[in-house]
Each structure stands twice: as C-alpha cells, then as structure tokens.
Amino acid sequence: MVTSEYAVGIIAAVAFAAVLYKVVTSGQVSEELQSIVGRALNVQM
C-alpha cells in the first residue's frame, strides 16, 4: 500500500474508535454492561 492508503486507513480506524467510544460510554450501554458484570460476579456455583 502507498502512504495515502495508510492515511485513509488510519483515519477510518480513528473514526471507528471514536464512534465505538461514544456508544460504549453512553448511559444505556453503560448500565447494561454494569448489569452484565454484576450478574457475572454474583453467580452461585
């Protein structure tokens, strides 16, 4: 690949990371993740 292709790939990766960060840190997703972790820690064996 040439340098311009690397630059486009890096820009796309950064944009994807920013969107993923916004989704994961949103209130509803954060609550769901906390719920899943809480249930996993409280499993009776």
KEPA-216419 format. One record per atom (N, C-alpha, C): atom name; residue number from 1; x, y, z; residue in three letters. Coordinates in pm, 1 decimal, decimal comma. Example, Ala and Ser with C-alpha at 12.3 -4.5 7.8 and 13.67 -1.06 7.14 Angstrom:
<pt><vexza>N</vexza><drennu>1</drennu><px>1319,0</px><py>-569,0</py><pz>780,0</pz><loro>ALA</loro></pt>
<pt><vexza>CA</vexza><drennu>1</drennu><px>1230,0</px><py>-450,0</py><pz>780,0</pz><loro>ALA</loro></pt>
<pt><vexza>C</vexza><drennu>1</drennu><px>1320,0</px><py>-330,0</py><pz>780,0</pz><loro>ALA</loro></pt>
<pt><vexza>N</vexza><drennu>2</drennu><px>1285,0</px><py>-225,0</py><pz>708,0</pz><loro>SER</loro></pt>
<pt><vexza>CA</vexza><drennu>2</drennu><px>1367,0</px><py>-106,0</py><pz>714,0</pz><loro>SER</loro></pt>
<pt><vexza>C</vexza><drennu>2</drennu><px>1290,0</px><py>3,0</py><pz>787,0</pz><loro>SER</loro></pt>
END
This chain:
<pt><vexza>N</vexza><drennu>1</drennu><px>84,8</px><py>-118,8</py><pz>0,0</pz><loro>MET</loro></pt>
<pt><vexza>CA</vexza><drennu>1</drennu><px>0,0</px><py>0,0</py><pz>0,0</pz><loro>MET</loro></pt>
<pt><vexza>C</vexza><drennu>1</drennu><px>88,5</px><py>124,1</py><pz>0,0</pz><loro>MET</loro></pt>
<pt><vexza>N</vexza><drennu>2</drennu><px>33,9</px><py>228,0</py><pz>-52,0</pz><loro>VAL</loro></pt>
<pt><vexza>CA</vexza><drennu>2</drennu><px>107,6</px><py>354,1</py><pz>-53,4</pz><loro>VAL</loro></pt>
<pt><vexza>C</vexza><drennu>2</drennu><px>68,0</px><py>436,5</py><pz>68,3</pz><loro>VAL</loro></pt>
<pt><vexza>N</vexza><drennu>3</drennu><px>140,8</px><py>541,8</py><pz>89,8</pz><loro>THR</loro></pt>
<pt><vexza>CA</vexza><drennu>3</drennu><px>120,6</px><py>624,8</py><pz>208,5</pz><loro>THR</loro></pt>
<pt><vexza>C</vexza><drennu>3</drennu><px>-22,3</px><py>679,3</py><pz>217,8</pz><loro>THR</loro></pt>
<pt><vexza>N</vexza><drennu>4</drennu><px>-79,7</px><py>718,9</py><pz>106,4</pz><loro>SER</loro></pt>
<pt><vexza>CA</vexza><drennu>4</drennu><px>-215,8</px><py>773,5</py><pz>111,4</pz><loro>SER</loro></pt>
<pt><vexza>C</vexza><drennu>4</drennu><px>-315,9</px><py>667,9</py><pz>155,3</pz><loro>SER</loro></pt>
<pt><vexza>N</vexza><drennu>5</drennu><px>-293,1</px><py>542,1</py><pz>117,9</pz><loro>GLU</loro></pt>
<pt><vexza>CA</vexza><drennu>5</drennu><px>-383,0</px><py>435,1</py><pz>162,5</pz><loro>GLU</loro></pt>
<pt><vexza>C</vexza><drennu>5</drennu><px>-369,5</px><py>412,8</py><pz>312,3</pz><loro>GLU</loro></pt>
<pt><vexza>N</vexza><drennu>6</drennu><px>-249,1</px><py>418,5</py><pz>363,5</pz><loro>TYR</loro></pt>
<pt><vexza>CA</vexza><drennu>6</drennu><px>-228,6</px><py>407,5</py><pz>507,8</pz><loro>TYR</loro></pt>
<pt><vexza>C</vexza><drennu>6</drennu><px>-299,5</px><py>521,5</py><pz>581,1</pz><loro>TYR</loro></pt>
<pt><vexza>N</vexza><drennu>7</drennu><px>-289,0</px><py>641,4</py><pz>527,1</pz><loro>ALA</loro></pt>
<pt><vexza>CA</vexza><drennu>7</drennu><px>-352,4</px><py>757,1</py><pz>590,9</pz><loro>ALA</loro></pt>
<pt><vexza>C</vexza><drennu>7</drennu><px>-503,2</px><py>740,2</py><pz>594,8</pz><loro>ALA</loro></pt>
<pt><vexza>N</vexza><drennu>8</drennu><px>-562,5</px><py>694,6</py><pz>485,8</pz><loro>VAL</loro></pt>
<pt><vexza>CA</vexza><drennu>8</drennu><px>-707,5</px><py>673,2</py><pz>482,9</pz><loro>VAL</loro></pt>
<pt><vexza>C</vexza><drennu>8</drennu><px>-746,1</px><py>563,5</py><pz>582,0</pz><loro>VAL</loro></pt>
<pt><vexza>N</vexza><drennu>9</drennu><px>-666,8</px><py>458,1</py><pz>588,5</pz><loro>GLY</loro></pt>
<pt><vexza>CA</vexza><drennu>9</drennu><px>-694,3</px><py>350,4</py><pz>684,0</pz><loro>GLY</loro></pt>
<pt><vexza>C</vexza><drennu>9</drennu><px>-687,1</px><py>397,1</py><pz>827,3</pz><loro>GLY</loro></pt>
<pt><vexza>N</vexza><drennu>10</drennu><px>-588,9</px><py>479,3</py><pz>858,4</pz><loro>ILE</loro></pt>
<pt><vexza>CA</vexza><drennu>10</drennu><px>-574,1</px><py>531,5</py><pz>994,6</pz><loro>ILE</loro></pt>
<pt><vexza>C</vexza><drennu>10</drennu><px>-690,8</px><py>623,4</py><pz>1029,4</pz><loro>ILE</loro></pt>
<pt><vexza>N</vexza><drennu>11</drennu><px>-730,4</px><py>708,4</py><pz>936,1</pz><loro>ILE</loro></pt>
<pt><vexza>CA</vexza><drennu>11</drennu><px>-843,8</px><py>798,3</py><pz>960,7</pz><loro>ILE</loro></pt>
<pt><vexza>C</vexza><drennu>11</drennu><px>-971,3</px><py>717,5</py><pz>984,6</pz><loro>ILE</loro></pt>
<pt><vexza>N</vexza><drennu>12</drennu><px>-991,9</px><py>612,8</py><pz>905,5</pz><loro>ALA</loro></pt>
<pt><vexza>CA</vexza><drennu>12</drennu><px>-1110,2</px><py>527,5</py><pz>923,5</pz><loro>ALA</loro></pt>
<pt><vexza>C</vexza><drennu>12</drennu><px>-1106,0</px><py>457,1</py><pz>1058,7</pz><loro>ALA</loro></pt>
<pt><vexza>N</vexza><drennu>13</drennu><px>-990,3</px><py>408,7</py><pz>1098,9</pz><loro>ALA</loro></pt>
<pt><vexza>CA</vexza><drennu>13</drennu><px>-977,4</px><py>340,1</py><pz>1227,8</pz><loro>ALA</loro></pt>
<pt><vexza>C</vexza><drennu>13</drennu><px>-1004,1</px><py>435,4</py><pz>1344,1</pz><loro>ALA</loro></pt>
<pt><vexza>N</vexza><drennu>14</drennu><px>-954,1</px><py>556,6</py><pz>1335,1</pz><loro>VAL</loro></pt>
<pt><vexza>CA</vexza><drennu>14</drennu><px>-976,5</px><py>655,5</py><pz>1440,7</pz><loro>VAL</loro></pt>
<pt><vexza>C</vexza><drennu>14</drennu><px>-1124,5</px><py>693,5</py><pz>1447,6</pz><loro>VAL</loro></pt>
<pt><vexza>N</vexza><drennu>15</drennu><px>-1187,5</px><py>709,3</py><pz>1332,7</pz><loro>ALA</loro></pt>
<pt><vexza>CA</vexza><drennu>15</drennu><px>-1330,5</px><py>741,9</py><pz>1330,8</pz><loro>ALA</loro></pt>
<pt><vexza>C</vexza><drennu>15</drennu><px>-1411,4</px><py>628,9</py><pz>1391,8</pz><loro>ALA</loro></pt>
<pt><vexza>N</vexza><drennu>16</drennu><px>-1378,4</px><py>504,0</py><pz>1358,3</pz><loro>PHE</loro></pt>
<pt><vexza>CA</vexza><drennu>16</drennu><px>-1448,2</px><py>389,4</py><pz>1414,8</pz><loro>PHE</loro></pt>
<pt><vexza>C</vexza><drennu>16</drennu><px>-1428,3</px><py>383,5</py><pz>1565,7</pz><loro>PHE</loro></pt>
<pt><vexza>N</vexza><drennu>17</drennu><px>-1307,1</px><py>409,0</py><pz>1612,5</pz><loro>ALA</loro></pt>
<pt><vexza>CA</vexza><drennu>17</drennu><px>-1278,8</px><py>408,2</py><pz>1756,0</pz><loro>ALA</loro></pt>
<pt><vexza>C</vexza><drennu>17</drennu><px>-1358,6</px><py>516,9</py><pz>1827,3</pz><loro>ALA</loro></pt>
<pt><vexza>N</vexza><drennu>18</drennu><px>-1372,1</px><py>633,2</py><pz>1766,1</pz><loro>ALA</loro></pt>
<pt><vexza>CA</vexza><drennu>18</drennu><px>-1448,1</px><py>742,1</py><pz>1828,3</pz><loro>ALA</loro></pt>
<pt><vexza>C</vexza><drennu>18</drennu><px>-1595,7</px><py>705,6</py><pz>1839,6</pz><loro>ALA</loro></pt>
<pt><vexza>N</vexza><drennu>19</drennu><px>-1651,5</px><py>646,0</py><pz>1734,9</pz><loro>VAL</loro></pt>
<pt><vexza>CA</vexza><drennu>19</drennu><px>-1792,0</px><py>604,6</py><pz>1740,0</pz><loro>VAL</loro></pt>
<pt><vexza>C</vexza><drennu>19</drennu><px>-1810,8</px><py>495,8</py><pz>1843,9</pz><loro>VAL</loro></pt>
<pt><vexza>N</vexza><drennu>20</drennu><px>-1721,5</px><py>398,4</py><pz>1847,3</pz><loro>LEU</loro></pt>
<pt><vexza>CA</vexza><drennu>20</drennu><px>-1731,5</px><py>290,7</py><pz>1945,6</pz><loro>LEU</loro></pt>
<pt><vexza>C</vexza><drennu>20</drennu><px>-1721,8</px><py>344,9</py><pz>2087,6</pz><loro>LEU</loro></pt>
<pt><vexza>N</vexza><drennu>21</drennu><px>-1633,4</px><py>441,5</py><pz>2110,2</pz><loro>TYR</loro></pt>
<pt><vexza>CA</vexza><drennu>21</drennu><px>-1619,5</px><py>502,6</py><pz>2242,5</pz><loro>TYR</loro></pt>
<pt><vexza>C</vexza><drennu>21</drennu><px>-1749,3</px><py>571,7</py><pz>2283,8</pz><loro>TYR</loro></pt>
<pt><vexza>N</vexza><drennu>22</drennu><px>-1810,9</px><py>645,1</py><pz>2191,0</pz><loro>LYS</loro></pt>
<pt><vexza>CA</vexza><drennu>22</drennu><px>-1936,8</px><py>713,7</py><pz>2221,8</pz><loro>LYS</loro></pt>
<pt><vexza>C</vexza><drennu>22</drennu><px>-2046,4</px><py>614,3</py><pz>2256,8</pz><loro>LYS</loro></pt>
<pt><vexza>N</vexza><drennu>23</drennu><px>-2052,6</px><py>503,9</py><pz>2183,5</pz><loro>VAL</loro></pt>
<pt><vexza>CA</vexza><drennu>23</drennu><px>-2155,1</px><py>402,6</py><pz>2209,1</pz><loro>VAL</loro></pt>
<pt><vexza>C</vexza><drennu>23</drennu><px>-2133,4</px><py>337,4</py><pz>2344,7</pz><loro>VAL</loro></pt>
<pt><vexza>N</vexza><drennu>24</drennu><px>-2009,8</px><py>299,2</py><pz>2373,8</pz><loro>VAL</loro></pt>
<pt><vexza>CA</vexza><drennu>24</drennu><px>-1980,8</px><py>228,9</py><pz>2498,7</pz><loro>VAL</loro></pt>
<pt><vexza>C</vexza><drennu>24</drennu><px>-1999,8</px><py>319,4</py><pz>2619,6</pz><loro>VAL</loro></pt>
<pt><vexza>N</vexza><drennu>25</drennu><px>-1971,6</px><py>448,3</py><pz>2606,1</pz><loro>THR</loro></pt>
<pt><vexza>CA</vexza><drennu>25</drennu><px>-1984,4</px><py>538,5</py><pz>2720,7</pz><loro>THR</loro></pt>
<pt><vexza>C</vexza><drennu>25</drennu><px>-2123,1</px><py>601,9</py><pz>2731,0</pz><loro>THR</loro></pt>
<pt><vexza>N</vexza><drennu>26</drennu><px>-2214,1</px><py>565,6</py><pz>2641,6</pz><loro>SER</loro></pt>
<pt><vexza>CA</vexza><drennu>26</drennu><px>-2349,8</px><py>619,6</py><pz>2653,5</pz><loro>SER</loro></pt>
<pt><vexza>C</vexza><drennu>26</drennu><px>-2417,2</px><py>559,0</py><pz>2776,3</pz><loro>SER</loro></pt>
<pt><vexza>N</vexza><drennu>27</drennu><px>-2515,7</px><py>625,4</py><pz>2829,1</pz><loro>GLY</loro></pt>
<pt><vexza>CA</vexza><drennu>27</drennu><px>-2579,2</px><py>583,9</py><pz>2953,4</pz><loro>GLY</loro></pt>
<pt><vexza>C</vexza><drennu>27</drennu><px>-2640,4</px><py>445,9</py><pz>2948,1</pz><loro>GLY</loro></pt>
<pt><vexza>N</vexza><drennu>28</drennu><px>-2717,9</px><py>417,6</py><pz>2845,5</pz><loro>GLN</loro></pt>
<pt><vexza>CA</vexza><drennu>28</drennu><px>-2788,1</px><py>290,2</py><pz>2838,1</pz><loro>GLN</loro></pt>
<pt><vexza>C</vexza><drennu>28</drennu><px>-2690,2</px><py>173,6</py><pz>2825,0</pz><loro>GLN</loro></pt>
<pt><vexza>N</vexza><drennu>29</drennu><px>-2590,9</px><py>186,6</py><pz>2739,5</pz><loro>VAL</loro></pt>
<pt><vexza>CA</vexza><drennu>29</drennu><px>-2493,3</px><py>79,6</py><pz>2720,6</pz><loro>VAL</loro></pt>
<pt><vexza>C</vexza><drennu>29</drennu><px>-2412,5</px><py>60,0</py><pz>2847,6</pz><loro>VAL</loro></pt>
<pt><vexza>N</vexza><drennu>30</drennu><px>-2376,0</px><py>168,4</py><pz>2912,2</pz><loro>SER</loro></pt>
<pt><vexza>CA</vexza><drennu>30</drennu><px>-2300,2</px><py>159,6</py><pz>3036,5</pz><loro>SER</loro></pt>
<pt><vexza>C</vexza><drennu>30</drennu><px>-2378,9</px><py>84,7</py><pz>3143,7</pz><loro>SER</loro></pt>
<pt><vexza>N</vexza><drennu>31</drennu><px>-2506,7</px><py>114,5</py><pz>3155,6</pz><loro>GLU</loro></pt>
<pt><vexza>CA</vexza><drennu>31</drennu><px>-2591,3</px><py>44,6</py><pz>3252,8</pz><loro>GLU</loro></pt>
<pt><vexza>C</vexza><drennu>31</drennu><px>-2600,8</px><py>-104,2</py><pz>3221,3</pz><loro>GLU</loro></pt>
<pt><vexza>N</vexza><drennu>32</drennu><px>-2615,4</px><py>-137,9</py><pz>3092,9</pz><loro>GLU</loro></pt>
<pt><vexza>CA</vexza><drennu>32</drennu><px>-2623,7</px><py>-278,2</py><pz>3053,2</pz><loro>GLU</loro></pt>
<pt><vexza>C</vexza><drennu>32</drennu><px>-2493,2</px><py>-352,0</py><pz>3085,6</pz><loro>GLU</loro></pt>
<pt><vexza>N</vexza><drennu>33</drennu><px>-2379,1</px><py>-288,6</py><pz>3055,8</pz><loro>LEU</loro></pt>
<pt><vexza>CA</vexza><drennu>33</drennu><px>-2251,1</px><py>-352,0</py><pz>3086,3</pz><loro>LEU</loro></pt>
<pt><vexza>C</vexza><drennu>33</drennu><px>-2233,1</px><py>-373,2</py><pz>3235,7</pz><loro>LEU</loro></pt>
<pt><vexza>N</vexza><drennu>34</drennu><px>-2272,9</px><py>-274,6</py><pz>3315,9</pz><loro>GLN</loro></pt>
<pt><vexza>CA</vexza><drennu>34</drennu><px>-2262,9</px><py>-288,8</py><pz>3460,6</pz><loro>GLN</loro></pt>
<pt><vexza>C</vexza><drennu>34</drennu><px>-2354,1</px><py>-400,3</py><pz>3510,2</pz><loro>GLN</loro></pt>
<pt><vexza>N</vexza><drennu>35</drennu><px>-2470,9</px><py>-412,1</py><pz>3450,6</pz><loro>SER</loro></pt>
<pt><vexza>CA</vexza><drennu>35</drennu><px>-2564,4</px><py>-518,7</py><pz>3487,9</pz><loro>SER</loro></pt>
<pt><vexza>C</vexza><drennu>35</drennu><px>-2505,3</px><py>-655,8</py><pz>3456,2</pz><loro>SER</loro></pt>
<pt><vexza>N</vexza><drennu>36</drennu><px>-2446,5</px><py>-669,3</py><pz>3338,5</pz><loro>ILE</loro></pt>
<pt><vexza>CA</vexza><drennu>36</drennu><px>-2386,6</px><py>-797,6</py><pz>3298,8</pz><loro>ILE</loro></pt>
<pt><vexza>C</vexza><drennu>36</drennu><px>-2272,3</px><py>-834,3</py><pz>3392,1</pz><loro>ILE</loro></pt>
<pt><vexza>N</vexza><drennu>37</drennu><px>-2186,0</px><py>-739,5</py><pz>3423,0</pz><loro>VAL</loro></pt>
<pt><vexza>CA</vexza><drennu>37</drennu><px>-2074,0</px><py>-766,3</py><pz>3513,0</pz><loro>VAL</loro></pt>
<pt><vexza>C</vexza><drennu>37</drennu><px>-2124,5</px><py>-800,7</py><pz>3652,1</pz><loro>VAL</loro></pt>
<pt><vexza>N</vexza><drennu>38</drennu><px>-2225,6</px><py>-728,7</py><pz>3699,2</pz><loro>GLY</loro></pt>
<pt><vexza>CA</vexza><drennu>38</drennu><px>-2281,8</px><py>-756,7</py><pz>3830,7</pz><loro>GLY</loro></pt>
<pt><vexza>C</vexza><drennu>38</drennu><px>-2340,7</px><py>-896,6</py><pz>3840,2</pz><loro>GLY</loro></pt>
<pt><vexza>N</vexza><drennu>39</drennu><px>-2414,3</px><py>-936,7</py><pz>3736,9</pz><loro>ARG</loro></pt>
<pt><vexza>CA</vexza><drennu>39</drennu><px>-2470,9</px><py>-1071,6</py><pz>3735,7</pz><loro>ARG</loro></pt>
<pt><vexza>C</vexza><drennu>39</drennu><px>-2360,7</px><py>-1176,9</py><pz>3731,5</pz><loro>ARG</loro></pt>
<pt><vexza>N</vexza><drennu>40</drennu><px>-2254,9</px><py>-1150,3</py><pz>3654,8</pz><loro>ALA</loro></pt>
<pt><vexza>CA</vexza><drennu>40</drennu><px>-2145,2</px><py>-1246,5</py><pz>3644,7</pz><loro>ALA</loro></pt>
<pt><vexza>C</vexza><drennu>40</drennu><px>-2072,8</px><py>-1263,1</py><pz>3779,5</pz><loro>ALA</loro></pt>
<pt><vexza>N</vexza><drennu>41</drennu><px>-2060,8</px><py>-1153,8</py><pz>3853,3</pz><loro>LEU</loro></pt>
<pt><vexza>CA</vexza><drennu>41</drennu><px>-1991,9</px><py>-1162,4</py><pz>3983,3</pz><loro>LEU</loro></pt>
<pt><vexza>C</vexza><drennu>41</drennu><px>-2078,7</px><py>-1225,4</py><pz>4091,7</pz><loro>LEU</loro></pt>
<pt><vexza>N</vexza><drennu>42</drennu><px>-2209,8</px><py>-1224,3</py><pz>4072,3</pz><loro>ASN</loro></pt>
<pt><vexza>CA</vexza><drennu>42</drennu><px>-2299,7</px><py>-1279,3</py><pz>4173,9</pz><loro>ASN</loro></pt>
<pt><vexza>C</vexza><drennu>42</drennu><px>-2351,0</px><py>-1418,2</py><pz>4141,2</pz><loro>ASN</loro></pt>
<pt><vexza>N</vexza><drennu>43</drennu><px>-2288,0</px><py>-1487,0</py><pz>4048,3</pz><loro>VAL</loro></pt>
<pt><vexza>CA</vexza><drennu>43</drennu><px>-2331,0</px><py>-1622,2</py><pz>4010,5</pz><loro>VAL</loro></pt>
<pt><vexza>C</vexza><drennu>43</drennu><px>-2301,7</px><py>-1718,1</py><pz>4122,7</pz><loro>VAL</loro></pt>
<pt><vexza>N</vexza><drennu>44</drennu><px>-2401,2</px><py>-1800,8</py><pz>4157,2</pz><loro>GLN</loro></pt>
<pt><vexza>CA</vexza><drennu>44</drennu><px>-2383,3</px><py>-1903,0</py><pz>4260,3</pz><loro>GLN</loro></pt>
<pt><vexza>C</vexza><drennu>44</drennu><px>-2332,7</px><py>-2031,2</py><pz>4194,0</pz><loro>GLN</loro></pt>
<pt><vexza>N</vexza><drennu>45</drennu><px>-2228,4</px><py>-2087,5</py><pz>4249,4</pz><loro>MET</loro></pt>
<pt><vexza>CA</vexza><drennu>45</drennu><px>-2172,4</px><py>-2211,3</py><pz>4191,9</pz><loro>MET</loro></pt>
<pt><vexza>C</vexza><drennu>45</drennu><px>-2204,6</px><py>-2327,4</py><pz>4280,9</pz><loro>MET</loro></pt>
END
